[in-house]
Amino acid sequence: MYASNKKLQNLYRLFIILPILIIIYSCAASEMQVSEFEFNYNNENYLIRSAYCPNNPQSCNQLIGNGFIAVDMNQDRIIDNISKGDISLSQAQEIYDYCLTLLAREGKLNEIDRSTNKFTLRDIDFNYELSSFKPLTGSPFNEFAITDKGNKTNFQQIVILIDNDADGILDELVKGVLPLKEAQAHYDLVIEKGLNQGKIRKENGYMIVE
């Protein structure tokens, strides 16, 4: 994601990573395009800082507020962790969603592809997507997304959760509404299928997508 705002930030350009490749800017391995976008939400000022370079693991989006920094590590519209401060993933995601909607309305969103390791599973009622992240520091963690295709349940269509230590136990709801216990049953199913298919491996207690 790369941001632009003519009035406030001297022509910034915002790039949000989605599954389909629309545009990729080439840059040397040592170069990084960094941009910023300021906005106000519920009478609080926030900043999105976007750093992008193809195939560079340091590319990410940072949502910066008063006393906190939240990070979208693979620029896929989902906040993955809180690197500083005290705010929940779901609270940060709400602010992030607002900014992305604002930018979309202004025609400032473009798509590039910088996907992480993902395992996708589909059945009659649900689509599942499990992504593994390996930060430069700290433990691996997983992001788990559930899409209810037929409205068979009472939760919102898309639910996203985080397994902080990639240990097979979901820890926090990022987006949507679903009890952790119910989400865990879906997660257990996906891990079992992934292990059986050789798409997920268990390594030093971590469940990692190949």
N, C-alpha and C positions, 0 to 999 in steps of 0.2 A: 504494500500500500504506500502510495506516495501522494502528498497533499499539495493543493494550490489554493491560495486566497489572495486575489489581486489587491484588495483594499488593506488587508491586515498584514500579509506576510510576503509581499513582493513576488507574486506568481509562484505559488506552491502547487504541486500536482500530487494527488492522492491515488495510490494504487492499492486495491484490495484483491487478495488472492482468492480465486475461485477455481473450480475444477477445470474450466475451459481456458485455454491460452488465448488471450486477445493481443497483448502487447508485452514485449520484453525489451528493456533497454540494456544495451551491452555496455559493460564497463570492465576495466582491468580488475584482476583478483584483489589488488590492494586498494581499489577505489570503492567508495560507498556513497550513494546519493541519499542525502538526508534532507528531510523537509518537515515543516511543522504547520499545524492548523489549530487555531484557537476558537473556542466556542463556549457558550454559556448554557448551562442546564440547571433548572430549578434555582436560579439566582446564584449559581456557583460557576466560577471560571475554570475551564479545563484546557489541556493541550494534548494533541496527538502528535507524537514525533514518529516519523516513519523513516526507516533506514532500509535501503534496498540495493542489492547487487546480485545478479544471477549466480546461483549455485554457492552463495556465500551464507554459511550457517548463522552469521551474525545479523542477517536481515531480520527485522522484526518491527512490530508496531508497539509503541508505548503509550498508554493512556496515563497522563500525569495530572494529578489533582492536588489538593491541599494536604500534604503529608503522605501521599501514597503514589506508587508507580505500579500499574498493572500491565502485563505483557501478553500480546498475541504473538506467540513465537513463530508460527508458520504463516501468519497473515491470512488466515482463513475466516476472519470475522468473529472468532471465538477467543475470549480471554483465557489464557492457559494457566497463568500463575500471578501471584502478587509478589513482586521483588522487593517492595518497600512499603511499610505502613500497615495500617489496620483497616482493611475493607474486605468484604466477602467477594468471592468470584461473581456471585449473582448480582451484587450491587454494581460492581465494575462493568459487568456485561450490559446492564440496563443503560448506563451512561454511554458505553461504547456503541450500542445499538442506536441510540438517539443520534449520535454524531454521524454514523454511517448512513442513516436515513436522511439526515440533513444534507449530506454531501451527494447522495443519490438524487435528491430533488433538484440539486443545483447542477447535475450532470457532470460531477467530478470523480466518478468511480470508473475504474477500468480494471480489467481482469488479466492476471498473469498466473503462471503455474509454478508453484514451489511446494509441491506436496511432500508430506512425510510418509513414513511407512504406515500403510493402512490395510486393514482386513475388513472386507465388506461381506455381509451375510444377508440374504433376503429370504423371507418366507411369505406365506399368504397374507399375513396381517401386518408385518413389520419389516422395515429395513434397518439394519444395524451397521454401524461403522466404528471401528476401533482403530485409533491412531496412537502410536508410541513416540515419545519424545525422549531424547537423551541430552539434557543440558550439559554445558561445558563443566559446570560444577553442580554437585548434588546428585540425588538419585534419579533414575528414569521415572517417568510417570505416563499414564495413559489418559486419553480423552475418549469418551464413549458417547456415541450419538444414537438415539432411537427415533425412528420416524414411524408413526402410526398411520399406515396407508388407508385403513378402512374405518377409522374412528371407533375401534373396538373397545377402547378404554376411556376413562374419564380424564386423562391428562391431555395437555396441549399436543398438537401434531408432532412437534419436534422437541425432544428432551436431550440435554447434554449434561454429562456428569464427568467428574475427574476422579481417577484413582491415583492419589498423590504419590504413592511409592511403587506403583505398578506391581502390587502384591496380590492382585485379584480381588481386592476389597474396595468398593466405591466409597469415597470420602465426602464429596461435596457436589451439590446440584448447582450448575452454572446457569442453565436456561430451561424454562418450562416448569411443569408441575408434575411431580411423581415421587411417592415415598421411596426413600433409599432401599428399603427392604424389597419392594416390588422391582425396582430397577436392578437390584443385585441378582434377582432371579434371571433376568434377561442377560445380564453380564456373565453369569455363570454358564449359561447356554452358549454364548458366543465364544467364550474362552475354551470350553470343551470342544466345540466344533473346530475352532482354529488349531488347537493342539492336535486333534485327530487328522486334520488335513495338512499338517506341517506348516501352517501359515503363522502360527504362534509358537514360540519356544519358551521353556522355563529355564532361566539362567540365573543362578545365585539367588533364587527366591523371587526373581522378577518375571512377570509375564510380558514378553516382548514380541511385537509383531515383526515378522521377518521382512 
